[in-house]
Amino acid sequence: AALRPAVAHGVNREGGGLKQRPSLLFSASEAADLDAEAVHSIGLSGLGELERHDPALHKFEKLLFSRSASSFRRESQSVEVLKVVDQSIKALLQAISPYFLLRPAHKVLE
């Protein structure tokens, strides 16, 4: 969920009019049908599952998976805000790296 703003938004392909979005968990067309709330819910679910392995991950719930995170738009933020968000994302990626092969980590990355 937190990474979603960094991923390209759905693109209309020339000729077919197909809307697609990159995804770890879904096909490109399935991912394009998911709204920000659904992706947020998936990421939060994955984080909750990973917290069973490492309770210290709970801090990222407030930092990157708050209710307002699903409406966060990078393009409308200041450089200072983006630096803080990028640092938080980097810390999250480092914290979940031991669990990258687990499905809950894939949910967080989605």
Secondary structure in CASP SS format (residue, H / E / C, confidence):
PFRMAT SS
TARGET T0000
AUTHOR 0000-0000-0000
METHOD secondary structure of the structure
MODEL  1
A C 1.00
A C 1.00
L C 1.00
R H 1.00
P H 1.00
A H 1.00
V C 1.00
A C 1.00
H C 1.00
G C 1.00
V E 1.00
N E 1.00
R C 1.00
E C 1.00
G C 1.00
G C 1.00
G C 1.00
L C 1.00
K E 1.00
Q E 1.00
R C 1.00
P C 1.00
S C 1.00
L C 1.00
L C 1.00
F C 1.00
S C 1.00
A H 1.00
S H 1.00
E H 1.00
A H 1.00
A H 1.00
D C 1.00
L C 1.00
D C 1.00
A H 1.00
E H 1.00
A H 1.00
V H 1.00
H H 1.00
S H 1.00
I H 1.00
G H 1.00
L H 1.00
S H 1.00
G H 1.00
L H 1.00
G H 1.00
E H 1.00
L H 1.00
E H 1.00
R C 1.00
H C 1.00
D C 1.00
P H 1.00
A H 1.00
L H 1.00
H H 1.00
K H 1.00
F H 1.00
E H 1.00
K H 1.00
L H 1.00
L H 1.00
F C 1.00
S C 1.00
R H 1.00
S H 1.00
A H 1.00
S H 1.00
S H 1.00
F C 1.00
R C 1.00
R H 1.00
E H 1.00
S H 1.00
Q C 1.00
S C 1.00
V H 1.00
E H 1.00
V H 1.00
L H 1.00
K H 1.00
V H 1.00
V H 1.00
D H 1.00
Q H 1.00
S H 1.00
I H 1.00
K H 1.00
A H 1.00
L H 1.00
L H 1.00
Q H 1.00
A H 1.00
I H 1.00
S H 1.00
P H 1.00
Y H 1.00
F C 1.00
L C 1.00
L C 1.00
R H 1.00
P H 1.00
A H 1.00
H H 1.00
K H 1.00
V H 1.00
L H 1.00
E C 1.00
END
